[in-house]
Amino acid sequence: QVQLVESGGGLVQAGGSLRLSCAASGIIFSFVTMGWYRQAPGKQRDLIAHITRGNNTNYADSVKGRFTISRDNAKNMVYLQMNSLKPEDTAVYYCNRATAPWGWGRGTQVTVSS
């Protein structure tokens, strides 16, 4: 059974930084392209970054140049370093497989104040 546990969210002022972490279990993690998603109130959940098993990365235009996704296969962890945060980054952030997501974890709330 796949388990995904996100952490590291919080309240931060615009321009600040946060580092999110995701612990995955129940999968052969190193084979999977992992992604970070976010869902703002009243909006759909969107994939904003993903990282392949070979550490190739891709980002949505809205976060490109500000966010960095990384992974540690030995620890079954995925990270999202978020810099230069903006109020529009406020959302619940989730990690999951980048294609055909499994069941969702609880996510971690990120709130950016102006």
PyMOL CGO cylinders between C-alpha atoms (Angstrom):
from pymol import cmd
from pymol.cgo import CYLINDER

trace = [
    CYLINDER, 0.00, 0.00, 0.00, 1.39, 3.37, -1.04, 0.3, 1, 1, 1, 1, 1, 1,
    CYLINDER, 1.39, 3.37, -1.04, 1.75, 5.98, 1.67, 0.3, 1, 1, 1, 1, 1, 1,
    CYLINDER, 1.75, 5.98, 1.67, 2.73, 9.57, 1.03, 0.3, 1, 1, 1, 1, 1, 1,
    CYLINDER, 2.73, 9.57, 1.03, 3.37, 11.99, 3.88, 0.3, 1, 1, 1, 1, 1, 1,
    CYLINDER, 3.37, 11.99, 3.88, 4.03, 15.64, 3.12, 0.3, 1, 1, 1, 1, 1, 1,
    CYLINDER, 4.03, 15.64, 3.12, 5.53, 18.11, 5.58, 0.3, 1, 1, 1, 1, 1, 1,
    CYLINDER, 5.53, 18.11, 5.58, 7.27, 21.44, 5.83, 0.3, 1, 1, 1, 1, 1, 1,
    CYLINDER, 7.27, 21.44, 5.83, 4.48, 23.85, 5.03, 0.3, 1, 1, 1, 1, 1, 1,
    CYLINDER, 4.48, 23.85, 5.03, 3.67, 26.94, 7.02, 0.3, 1, 1, 1, 1, 1, 1,
    CYLINDER, 3.67, 26.94, 7.02, 3.02, 30.65, 7.00, 0.3, 1, 1, 1, 1, 1, 1,
    CYLINDER, 3.02, 30.65, 7.00, 5.64, 32.82, 5.34, 0.3, 1, 1, 1, 1, 1, 1,
    CYLINDER, 5.64, 32.82, 5.34, 5.84, 36.38, 4.08, 0.3, 1, 1, 1, 1, 1, 1,
    CYLINDER, 5.84, 36.38, 4.08, 6.08, 37.14, 0.39, 0.3, 1, 1, 1, 1, 1, 1,
    CYLINDER, 6.08, 37.14, 0.39, 9.66, 36.76, -0.76, 0.3, 1, 1, 1, 1, 1, 1,
    CYLINDER, 9.66, 36.76, -0.76, 10.39, 34.09, 1.79, 0.3, 1, 1, 1, 1, 1, 1,
    CYLINDER, 10.39, 34.09, 1.79, 11.34, 30.45, 1.40, 0.3, 1, 1, 1, 1, 1, 1,
    CYLINDER, 11.34, 30.45, 1.40, 10.11, 27.04, 2.50, 0.3, 1, 1, 1, 1, 1, 1,
    CYLINDER, 10.11, 27.04, 2.50, 11.32, 23.52, 1.94, 0.3, 1, 1, 1, 1, 1, 1,
    CYLINDER, 11.32, 23.52, 1.94, 8.72, 20.81, 1.62, 0.3, 1, 1, 1, 1, 1, 1,
    CYLINDER, 8.72, 20.81, 1.62, 9.43, 17.13, 2.19, 0.3, 1, 1, 1, 1, 1, 1,
    CYLINDER, 9.43, 17.13, 2.19, 7.57, 14.02, 1.11, 0.3, 1, 1, 1, 1, 1, 1,
    CYLINDER, 7.57, 14.02, 1.11, 8.16, 10.58, 2.55, 0.3, 1, 1, 1, 1, 1, 1,
    CYLINDER, 8.16, 10.58, 2.55, 7.01, 7.71, 0.35, 0.3, 1, 1, 1, 1, 1, 1,
    CYLINDER, 7.01, 7.71, 0.35, 6.58, 4.09, 1.32, 0.3, 1, 1, 1, 1, 1, 1,
    CYLINDER, 6.58, 4.09, 1.32, 5.09, 0.98, -0.20, 0.3, 1, 1, 1, 1, 1, 1,
    CYLINDER, 5.09, 0.98, -0.20, 6.62, 1.55, -3.63, 0.3, 1, 1, 1, 1, 1, 1,
    CYLINDER, 6.62, 1.55, -3.63, 9.83, 0.91, -5.51, 0.3, 1, 1, 1, 1, 1, 1,
    CYLINDER, 9.83, 0.91, -5.51, 10.53, 4.58, -5.22, 0.3, 1, 1, 1, 1, 1, 1,
    CYLINDER, 10.53, 4.58, -5.22, 13.63, 4.85, -7.37, 0.3, 1, 1, 1, 1, 1, 1,
    CYLINDER, 13.63, 4.85, -7.37, 11.73, 3.69, -10.49, 0.3, 1, 1, 1, 1, 1, 1,
    CYLINDER, 11.73, 3.69, -10.49, 9.02, 6.33, -10.26, 0.3, 1, 1, 1, 1, 1, 1,
    CYLINDER, 9.02, 6.33, -10.26, 8.79, 9.82, -11.69, 0.3, 1, 1, 1, 1, 1, 1,
    CYLINDER, 8.79, 9.82, -11.69, 7.59, 11.85, -8.72, 0.3, 1, 1, 1, 1, 1, 1,
    CYLINDER, 7.59, 11.85, -8.72, 5.84, 15.16, -8.71, 0.3, 1, 1, 1, 1, 1, 1,
    CYLINDER, 5.84, 15.16, -8.71, 4.65, 17.98, -6.52, 0.3, 1, 1, 1, 1, 1, 1,
    CYLINDER, 4.65, 17.98, -6.52, 1.10, 19.19, -6.96, 0.3, 1, 1, 1, 1, 1, 1,
    CYLINDER, 1.10, 19.19, -6.96, -0.78, 22.05, -5.40, 0.3, 1, 1, 1, 1, 1, 1,
    CYLINDER, -0.78, 22.05, -5.40, -4.40, 22.95, -4.95, 0.3, 1, 1, 1, 1, 1, 1,
    CYLINDER, -4.40, 22.95, -4.95, -5.52, 26.45, -4.10, 0.3, 1, 1, 1, 1, 1, 1,
    CYLINDER, -5.52, 26.45, -4.10, -8.99, 27.07, -2.63, 0.3, 1, 1, 1, 1, 1, 1,
    CYLINDER, -8.99, 27.07, -2.63, -11.68, 26.64, -5.27, 0.3, 1, 1, 1, 1, 1, 1,
    CYLINDER, -11.68, 26.64, -5.27, -9.21, 25.48, -7.91, 0.3, 1, 1, 1, 1, 1, 1,
    CYLINDER, -9.21, 25.48, -7.91, -8.15, 22.15, -9.35, 0.3, 1, 1, 1, 1, 1, 1,
    CYLINDER, -8.15, 22.15, -9.35, -5.06, 20.30, -8.25, 0.3, 1, 1, 1, 1, 1, 1,
    CYLINDER, -5.06, 20.30, -8.25, -2.18, 20.99, -10.63, 0.3, 1, 1, 1, 1, 1, 1,
    CYLINDER, -2.18, 20.99, -10.63, 1.18, 19.35, -11.18, 0.3, 1, 1, 1, 1, 1, 1,
    CYLINDER, 1.18, 19.35, -11.18, 3.83, 22.02, -10.70, 0.3, 1, 1, 1, 1, 1, 1,
    CYLINDER, 3.83, 22.02, -10.70, 7.09, 20.07, -10.78, 0.3, 1, 1, 1, 1, 1, 1,
    CYLINDER, 7.09, 20.07, -10.78, 8.31, 16.58, -11.45, 0.3, 1, 1, 1, 1, 1, 1,
    CYLINDER, 8.31, 16.58, -11.45, 11.55, 14.65, -11.32, 0.3, 1, 1, 1, 1, 1, 1,
    CYLINDER, 11.55, 14.65, -11.32, 12.40, 11.45, -13.17, 0.3, 1, 1, 1, 1, 1, 1,
    CYLINDER, 12.40, 11.45, -13.17, 14.33, 8.47, -11.90, 0.3, 1, 1, 1, 1, 1, 1,
    CYLINDER, 14.33, 8.47, -11.90, 17.34, 9.99, -13.69, 0.3, 1, 1, 1, 1, 1, 1,
    CYLINDER, 17.34, 9.99, -13.69, 16.87, 13.36, -11.93, 0.3, 1, 1, 1, 1, 1, 1,
    CYLINDER, 16.87, 13.36, -11.93, 15.55, 15.19, -14.97, 0.3, 1, 1, 1, 1, 1, 1,
    CYLINDER, 15.55, 15.19, -14.97, 13.22, 17.92, -13.82, 0.3, 1, 1, 1, 1, 1, 1,
    CYLINDER, 13.22, 17.92, -13.82, 10.39, 19.94, -15.27, 0.3, 1, 1, 1, 1, 1, 1,
    CYLINDER, 10.39, 19.94, -15.27, 8.40, 22.85, -13.87, 0.3, 1, 1, 1, 1, 1, 1,
    CYLINDER, 8.40, 22.85, -13.87, 5.19, 24.69, -14.51, 0.3, 1, 1, 1, 1, 1, 1,
    CYLINDER, 5.19, 24.69, -14.51, 5.76, 28.20, -15.82, 0.3, 1, 1, 1, 1, 1, 1,
    CYLINDER, 5.76, 28.20, -15.82, 4.26, 29.65, -12.63, 0.3, 1, 1, 1, 1, 1, 1,
    CYLINDER, 4.26, 29.65, -12.63, 7.09, 28.27, -10.48, 0.3, 1, 1, 1, 1, 1, 1,
    CYLINDER, 7.09, 28.27, -10.48, 9.98, 27.98, -12.90, 0.3, 1, 1, 1, 1, 1, 1,
    CYLINDER, 9.98, 27.98, -12.90, 13.11, 29.69, -11.61, 0.3, 1, 1, 1, 1, 1, 1,
    CYLINDER, 13.11, 29.69, -11.61, 11.76, 29.85, -8.05, 0.3, 1, 1, 1, 1, 1, 1,
    CYLINDER, 11.76, 29.85, -8.05, 11.10, 26.23, -7.06, 0.3, 1, 1, 1, 1, 1, 1,
    CYLINDER, 11.10, 26.23, -7.06, 13.49, 23.29, -7.17, 0.3, 1, 1, 1, 1, 1, 1,
    CYLINDER, 13.49, 23.29, -7.17, 12.47, 19.66, -6.92, 0.3, 1, 1, 1, 1, 1, 1,
    CYLINDER, 12.47, 19.66, -6.92, 14.92, 17.01, -5.77, 0.3, 1, 1, 1, 1, 1, 1,
    CYLINDER, 14.92, 17.01, -5.77, 14.89, 13.44, -4.55, 0.3, 1, 1, 1, 1, 1, 1,
    CYLINDER, 14.89, 13.44, -4.55, 16.83, 11.07, -2.34, 0.3, 1, 1, 1, 1, 1, 1,
    CYLINDER, 16.83, 11.07, -2.34, 16.18, 7.54, -3.52, 0.3, 1, 1, 1, 1, 1, 1,
    CYLINDER, 16.18, 7.54, -3.52, 18.04, 6.01, -0.59, 0.3, 1, 1, 1, 1, 1, 1,
    CYLINDER, 18.04, 6.01, -0.59, 15.58, 7.65, 1.79, 0.3, 1, 1, 1, 1, 1, 1,
    CYLINDER, 15.58, 7.65, 1.79, 12.47, 7.46, -0.40, 0.3, 1, 1, 1, 1, 1, 1,
    CYLINDER, 12.47, 7.46, -0.40, 12.12, 11.22, -0.11, 0.3, 1, 1, 1, 1, 1, 1,
    CYLINDER, 12.12, 11.22, -0.11, 11.15, 14.00, -2.48, 0.3, 1, 1, 1, 1, 1, 1,
    CYLINDER, 11.15, 14.00, -2.48, 11.74, 17.66, -1.71, 0.3, 1, 1, 1, 1, 1, 1,
    CYLINDER, 11.74, 17.66, -1.71, 10.53, 20.99, -3.00, 0.3, 1, 1, 1, 1, 1, 1,
    CYLINDER, 10.53, 20.99, -3.00, 12.63, 24.05, -2.27, 0.3, 1, 1, 1, 1, 1, 1,
    CYLINDER, 12.63, 24.05, -2.27, 10.46, 27.12, -2.72, 0.3, 1, 1, 1, 1, 1, 1,
    CYLINDER, 10.46, 27.12, -2.72, 12.08, 30.54, -2.94, 0.3, 1, 1, 1, 1, 1, 1,
    CYLINDER, 12.08, 30.54, -2.94, 10.74, 34.01, -3.69, 0.3, 1, 1, 1, 1, 1, 1,
    CYLINDER, 10.74, 34.01, -3.69, 7.29, 32.92, -2.58, 0.3, 1, 1, 1, 1, 1, 1,
    CYLINDER, 7.29, 32.92, -2.58, 4.28, 34.91, -3.71, 0.3, 1, 1, 1, 1, 1, 1,
    CYLINDER, 4.28, 34.91, -3.71, 0.76, 35.15, -2.26, 0.3, 1, 1, 1, 1, 1, 1,
    CYLINDER, 0.76, 35.15, -2.26, -0.50, 33.22, -5.31, 0.3, 1, 1, 1, 1, 1, 1,
    CYLINDER, -0.50, 33.22, -5.31, 1.60, 30.25, -4.17, 0.3, 1, 1, 1, 1, 1, 1,
    CYLINDER, 1.60, 30.25, -4.17, -0.80, 29.79, -1.26, 0.3, 1, 1, 1, 1, 1, 1,
    CYLINDER, -0.80, 29.79, -1.26, -2.21, 26.27, -1.56, 0.3, 1, 1, 1, 1, 1, 1,
    CYLINDER, -2.21, 26.27, -1.56, -2.13, 22.78, -0.15, 0.3, 1, 1, 1, 1, 1, 1,
    CYLINDER, -2.13, 22.78, -0.15, 0.88, 20.97, -1.59, 0.3, 1, 1, 1, 1, 1, 1,
    CYLINDER, 0.88, 20.97, -1.59, 0.93, 17.25, -2.32, 0.3, 1, 1, 1, 1, 1, 1,
    CYLINDER, 0.93, 17.25, -2.32, 3.46, 14.80, -3.67, 0.3, 1, 1, 1, 1, 1, 1,
    CYLINDER, 3.46, 14.80, -3.67, 2.53, 11.86, -5.85, 0.3, 1, 1, 1, 1, 1, 1,
    CYLINDER, 2.53, 11.86, -5.85, 3.47, 9.97, -8.95, 0.3, 1, 1, 1, 1, 1, 1,
    CYLINDER, 3.47, 9.97, -8.95, 3.68, 12.45, -11.82, 0.3, 1, 1, 1, 1, 1, 1,
    CYLINDER, 3.68, 12.45, -11.82, 1.46, 10.34, -14.07, 0.3, 1, 1, 1, 1, 1, 1,
    CYLINDER, 1.46, 10.34, -14.07, -1.46, 8.22, -12.88, 0.3, 1, 1, 1, 1, 1, 1,
    CYLINDER, -1.46, 8.22, -12.88, -1.30, 9.40, -9.26, 0.3, 1, 1, 1, 1, 1, 1,
    CYLINDER, -1.30, 9.40, -9.26, -1.93, 6.96, -6.44, 0.3, 1, 1, 1, 1, 1, 1,
    CYLINDER, -1.93, 6.96, -6.44, -4.16, 7.83, -3.50, 0.3, 1, 1, 1, 1, 1, 1,
    CYLINDER, -4.16, 7.83, -3.50, -3.42, 11.23, -2.05, 0.3, 1, 1, 1, 1, 1, 1,
    CYLINDER, -3.42, 11.23, -2.05, -1.78, 12.07, 1.23, 0.3, 1, 1, 1, 1, 1, 1,
    CYLINDER, -1.78, 12.07, 1.23, -3.04, 14.83, 3.50, 0.3, 1, 1, 1, 1, 1, 1,
    CYLINDER, -3.04, 14.83, 3.50, -0.81, 17.45, 1.93, 0.3, 1, 1, 1, 1, 1, 1,
    CYLINDER, -0.81, 17.45, 1.93, 0.88, 20.36, 3.64, 0.3, 1, 1, 1, 1, 1, 1,
    CYLINDER, 0.88, 20.36, 3.64, -0.54, 23.87, 3.76, 0.3, 1, 1, 1, 1, 1, 1,
    CYLINDER, -0.54, 23.87, 3.76, 1.55, 26.75, 2.46, 0.3, 1, 1, 1, 1, 1, 1,
    CYLINDER, 1.55, 26.75, 2.46, 0.29, 30.25, 3.14, 0.3, 1, 1, 1, 1, 1, 1,
    CYLINDER, 0.29, 30.25, 3.14, 2.12, 33.27, 1.77, 0.3, 1, 1, 1, 1, 1, 1,
    CYLINDER, 2.12, 33.27, 1.77, 1.15, 36.64, 3.19, 0.3, 1, 1, 1, 1, 1, 1,
    CYLINDER, 1.15, 36.64, 3.19, 1.59, 39.86, 1.28, 0.3, 1, 1, 1, 1, 1, 1,
]
cmd.load_cgo(trace, "trace")
